[in-house]
Amino acid sequence: MRDARATLRAALHDNENELDALARVIRACVDVLPVDGASVSAMSGPRERETLYASDKIAARIEDIQFSLGEGPCFEAFASRRPVLVPDLPQASVQEWPMFAATVNPLPVGAIFAFPLQAGAIGIGAIDLYRRRPGWLSAEELAVALEVVDVVTAVLLGVLLGEANGTDGLRGVLSPGREQVHQATGMVLAALGVSAEEALSRLRGYAFVVDRSLDEVAEDIVSRRLSPLELGR
């Protein structure tokens, strides 16, 4: 795996900024490991999460499902601070995130490997790797994945400290859609008099029931096409 490590080092150093480095390292990770896609997210809890890069549409969809439901391997890895390795997702009995498992089932995803990103004792994000067919990573491949985790952690820490493109922490890298989720959460909690966590849970629950993404429901709330009071029924 020496060539794999050299590829990762080259991806890290051949960049102009940290966000570009994240993309290049994740693409290199997909090239050197027996996986079909990967994504990296910055996190500081269930209400503060942003996908910074997804290698393909399936990886992006996996991230969207997790964000919409508030559960999945990414959240578990972040919360437990341990890798979550699911070599055969269709056959797995996933008690921790049953809604995610059911929603992702139609996608061509046979295995998922999620790794927490930590700066000392502080969790700052997670990496998801997926493969279309079930199968384990070998011990050597797992070692390379952990090296990727170390590299991405260092780069992401720079992003969150505001060293890339003038960003200011996680809020500095939030996409417009994610900002709308936070705004919609505030509108729901104001209208219903609930906590921020409860307001977000109601948004997610409503999105799940009507089979729409969390971003779409948040946009409707912010644009006042949907009243926050509808979520209180």
SVG drawing of the C-alpha trace seen along z (x, -y; Angstrom):
<svg xmlns="http://www.w3.org/2000/svg" viewBox="-53 -36 58 47">
<polyline fill="none" stroke="black" stroke-width="0.4" points="0.0,0.0 3.0,-2.3 1.7,-3.6 -1.7,-4.3 -0.1,-6.4 2.0,-8.3 -1.2,-9.1 -2.8,-10.4 0.2,-12.6 0.2,-14.0 -3.5,-14.8 -3.0,-16.7 -0.1,-18.9 -1.2,-19.7 -3.8,-22.2 -4.5,-25.9 -6.8,-25.7 -8.2,-23.3 -11.6,-22.7 -9.9,-21.7 -7.6,-19.4 -10.6,-17.7 -12.0,-16.9 -8.7,-15.7 -8.0,-13.5 -11.5,-11.9 -11.2,-11.2 -7.7,-9.7 -9.3,-7.6 -11.8,-6.1 -9.0,-5.4 -6.8,-3.5 -9.4,-1.6 -11.9,1.0 -14.8,-1.4 -17.1,-3.1 -17.6,-6.4 -17.0,-8.5 -18.1,-11.7 -16.9,-13.9 -19.1,-16.0 -18.3,-18.6 -20.3,-18.1 -20.8,-19.5 -24.0,-17.7 -27.3,-16.7 -28.2,-20.4 -24.8,-21.4 -23.8,-19.2 -22.7,-19.9 -21.5,-17.7 -18.3,-19.3 -17.7,-16.8 -19.3,-13.8 -17.5,-11.8 -20.7,-10.9 -24.5,-11.1 -24.9,-8.0 -22.6,-9.2 -24.4,-12.6 -27.8,-10.8 -26.5,-8.8 -25.5,-12.0 -28.9,-13.6 -30.8,-10.7 -28.8,-10.8 -29.2,-14.6 -32.9,-14.4 -33.5,-11.6 -30.9,-12.6 -29.6,-9.0 -27.2,-6.7 -23.6,-5.4 -22.2,-8.9 -24.1,-10.0 -23.3,-6.8 -19.6,-7.2 -19.6,-10.8 -21.5,-10.1 -19.6,-6.9 -16.3,-8.2 -15.6,-4.7 -15.6,-3.4 -18.9,-1.9 -18.2,0.9 -21.2,2.6 -19.8,5.0 -23.2,6.3 -25.8,3.5 -28.8,5.4 -28.4,8.2 -27.4,6.2 -29.8,5.9 -29.4,2.2 -31.2,1.3 -29.5,-2.0 -30.8,-3.6 -33.7,-1.5 -35.2,-4.4 -31.9,-5.1 -31.4,-1.4 -34.9,-1.2 -34.6,-4.4 -31.2,-3.6 -32.2,-0.1 -33.2,-0.9 -29.8,-2.4 -26.9,-0.2 -25.1,-0.2 -23.8,3.2 -21.5,1.9 -20.8,-1.3 -17.8,-2.2 -18.0,-5.4 -15.2,-6.9 -15.3,-9.7 -13.0,-12.8 -11.6,-13.9 -9.3,-16.7 -8.2,-15.4 -11.3,-14.8 -13.5,-16.9 -15.5,-15.4 -15.5,-17.6 -17.0,-15.4 -17.1,-12.0 -16.2,-10.2 -18.5,-7.7 -17.2,-5.2 -19.5,-2.9 -19.2,-0.1 -21.8,1.3 -21.2,4.9 -20.9,6.3 -17.4,7.0 -14.9,6.2 -11.9,4.0 -8.7,6.0 -6.5,5.1 -4.1,3.2 -7.0,1.4 -8.4,0.4 -5.0,-1.0 -5.0,-3.2 -8.6,-4.3 -7.4,-5.4 -4.6,-7.3 -7.2,-9.1 -9.1,-9.9 -6.0,-11.5 -5.3,-13.6 -8.9,-14.7 -9.1,-15.6 -6.1,-17.9 -7.5,-19.6 -11.0,-19.9 -9.6,-21.4 -8.0,-24.1 -11.4,-24.8 -13.2,-25.0 -10.6,-27.3 -11.2,-29.7 -8.0,-29.2 -9.6,-28.4 -11.1,-31.2 -12.0,-33.3 -14.4,-30.7 -15.6,-31.1 -16.2,-27.7 -18.9,-25.3 -21.4,-28.1 -18.9,-29.5 -19.1,-26.3 -22.9,-25.7 -24.6,-25.6 -27.7,-27.7 -29.9,-24.7 -28.4,-23.9 -28.8,-27.5 -32.4,-27.3 -32.8,-24.3 -31.4,-26.3 -33.7,-29.2 -36.7,-26.9 -35.8,-25.3 -35.9,-28.7 -39.3,-29.5 -40.7,-26.2 -39.4,-26.6 -40.7,-30.2 -44.2,-29.1 -44.6,-26.0 -42.6,-27.0 -40.4,-23.9 -36.7,-23.4 -34.4,-23.6 -33.8,-19.8 -37.6,-19.2 -38.2,-21.7 -35.6,-19.9 -37.1,-16.5 -40.5,-17.8 -39.0,-19.0 -37.4,-15.6 -40.6,-13.7 -42.7,-15.8 -40.3,-15.3 -40.2,-11.6 -44.0,-11.3 -44.6,-13.3 -41.6,-11.6 -39.6,-14.8 -36.1,-15.9 -35.5,-18.0 -34.1,-20.8 -37.3,-20.9 -39.5,-21.2 -37.2,-23.8 -37.5,-25.9 -41.3,-25.7 -41.2,-26.9 -38.8,-29.8 -40.7,-30.8 -44.0,-30.6 -45.6,-28.1 -45.9,-25.8 -46.9,-27.0 -44.7,-25.9 -48.1,-25.2 -48.6,-22.3 -45.8,-20.5 -47.6,-20.8 -50.5,-18.6"/>
</svg>
